[in-house]
Amino acid sequence: MGAIGFDNQKYLTTQSEQIKKRIHQFGGKLYLEFGGKLFDDYHASRVLPGFEPDSKIRMLQQLKDDVEIVIAINAGDIEKNKMRGDLGITYDEDVLRLIDIFRDMGLYVGSVVLTRYSGQDAANAFLHRLEKLGIRCYRHYPIAGYPSDVAHIVSDEGLGKNDYIETSHSLIVVTAPGPGSGKMATCLSQLYHDHKRGVDAGYAKFETFPIWNLPLKHPVNLAYEAATADLDDVNMIDPFHLEAYGITTVNYNRDVEIFPVLNAIFEKIQGKSPYKSPTDMGVNMAGNCIVDDEVCRAASRMEILRRYYTAKTELVQGKGAEETVRKLELVMQQAGVTPEICPAVAAALDKAEATGAPAGAMVLPDGRIITGKTSGTLGAAAALLLNALKALGNIDDQFELISKQVLEPVCHLKTTYLDHRNPRLHTDEVLLTLAISALTNPLADLAKRQLPGLRDSEAHFSVIISEEDLKIFKRLGVRVSCEPKYETKRLYHR
């Protein structure tokens, strides 16, 4: 376990207290727009060491008697079969996944709302599917002039056309499978309908990044810019907060740009706006829970470097853009980031040069640097994984964890019967053979038991490794980057 920079328990306590205060501020009912990932916020856990990836959902569990969840999904995204890149599933399938996870955690899912609904066939099919599953569904429609035509938006022909979502709890968490799903518009629609019904209610926003009470160019906030380099998001000083209070805070451009319109909508709906700035709308307490600033700065710089290598790799793969790489180079310059901050980079490149073949290196949590080279039976990723397990188990290099009698038949099977060109084992295959060897080889069993110790290691490879290898390292908690080039000049890479 590496150094801790963030007090997770303090975060859970102070964050839930802040939300309770905001509910009370609005007379007992709050629509909370939840940005980012609820269950698996690995970005936050990487840049704030000590932050648990499921912290936000655990915080909601502390309030579960008050919580009702509304999931918003853009009907156009259903029609386009929009995918979650990290999970490889469509947004509509992710809605079902989210419902299952929320229910498993004892949280009440009240309904699903289809935003920007205009009778799309795929959206209708999804509505029918949800209704068959016993899930309440609502429709929200496109509004002409949204978000700038305030007079039309706040009218019976604007927000008034939308279905009113029946809710029964004091904290209505509005979440979604991804950005652009209409979470804010859903909250505004509910405020409009509640006001017409004489119900007191308010709106707040929960985004972890950028952290409002850290400096604009703090590495944690710069790491957020790196994470969103493919979007038009940039961090900026909140000018409204500075004017209202004389205090410098950080927000991001979209919230700052939309605030005057949002403020006018609040005034139109409720007579006056409860907020003087975009920062006022937030309920994020993460900045107050940093206990070691230097640890978080160092972790954030590493995250920026990984994002840079990922962008360069995606450019080679045809999935990225030059502009994204340029933005990341600027962020790196602002944060003082170079490849030299990660010892695994130089170690991997040196190993590749010495062996004349793809290689990898890993910095273990205790600081030791381990390398792995390509061989006739093992790819660089698989070799690095085995060498790291040996190091963690204090197993001498001379001892075999997996005998040739096991490795060679598996390699032969791949090329002879499974039509693979490459006989070398990937990380998933080497773990299976390690598990089999552990039945008769005590050293293999010892190595297998070291797998949890890999978490929070940093690995770098001299070439782009396979998707399967990346997935295995991710599951083991190893953070991976690659040089932006393939092992061969072939056009098709598996």
C-alpha positions, 0 to 999 in steps of 0.5 A: 500500500502506497502513501495516503493523501486522502482521508476517505472516512472524513469524506464520507462523513462530511459529504453526507453532512453537507448534502443533509444541510442542502436538503434542509436549506430547500425545505426538505426536498433536493434534486441532486445532479450526480456527475461522474461515476458512482461506483467505480471512480478510479480516476479519483482513487488514482489522483487522491490516494486513499479515496475508495472508488466506491466512496460516492455510492457508500456516501449515499448508502449513509443517506439511503432512507432519504435517497430516491434515484432517477436515471436519465437517458437521452432517447437519441443515445438509445437510437444511436446505440451509444456505447460506454467505452469503458464497459463496451455496452450500450447506454440502455443496457447500462441503465439496467446494469445501474438499476441492478447495482443500486438495488443490490446496495439497498438504494431505491430506484424510483424511475427512468426518464427518457430525455429529448424524447421524440418518438424514436423507435428504439426509445419506444422499444426500450420504454416497453421493455422497462415497463414490462420489467415493472420500472416506472418510465417518464418522457421529457421532450426537446425544448426549442431554444434550450437553454437560452430562451428562458421565457419559453423554457419556463412555460407550459410549452417548455418544461411544462410539457414534460412528464412530472416524475412522481417521487417520494423521498427527500433526496432525489439523485439524478444520474445517468449512464454518461454525459449529455443525458439531460440530468440538469434539464431533468432537475429543472423540469422537476423544479418547475412542476414542483413549484406549480404544485406548491412543493418546496424543492431545490437543486444542487450539483455533485461533481468531484472535479475540478476541486473548487478549493484547490488552486487552478493549476494544482496537479489534481485539477490539471489531472481532471483537464487531462482526463477530459482533454478530448472534450471542450472542458477547461478549468477556470476561475469562477468569476461569479464567485469572485465577484460575489464573495471576493474568494477565488474558486475553481470551476469548469467552463461549461458550468460558468458559461451556463450559469447566467441562463441557469440563474435566470431560470431559477428566478423565473421558476421560484422568484429568486435564485438561491445561488450567486455562482456555479461554485455555490451550486456544488456540494463537493467536500473532497478538497477538505479531505486531502491530508497530504498535498504532496502525495496527491500532487505526485499521484496526479502528475503520474495520472497526467503522464498515463493520460498522455501515453493513452492519447498517443496510443489511441492516435496510433490506433486511429481512435484519437485526435492530434488536438487531444495530444496537444492539449495533454502536452500543454497540461504536462508542461503546466504540471511539470510532467515528463516521462522521467517521473515514472522509472518504469518508462526508462527501465522498459525502454532499456530492457527492450533495447538490450534484448531487441524485443518488446519489454516491460517494467513495473514499479512495485508499491515498495519502489522496486523496479522489475522488468520482463522480456519477450521469449519464445513462450511468454509475451512481455506482459506475461513475463513481467507479471510472473517476474513481479510475482516472484519478486513479491514472493521473494522467489529466486529467478532461477526457479521456474513457476511454470514448467516447460512441460506445461507451457509448451503444450499450451503454446502448441495448442494455440497455434495448431488448434486455435489458429493463432499466429503468435504462440506466446502466452498472454497474461490471462493464459499465464495466470491459468497455467500458474493456477494449474501449476500451483496444485503441485508446485509450492512456489507457483502457489506462493506466487499466485498468493502474491496477486493482491500485492500488485495493486497500485503498481506502475507498469510501462511497455515498449510497445502497445500490449493487447486489450486482454493484457490491459484488462488483466492488469486493470483487474489486478490494480496495476496502472499501465502505459505503453509506448505509442507503437506496435510490435509489428507493422501489420495492419490488423492487431488483436 
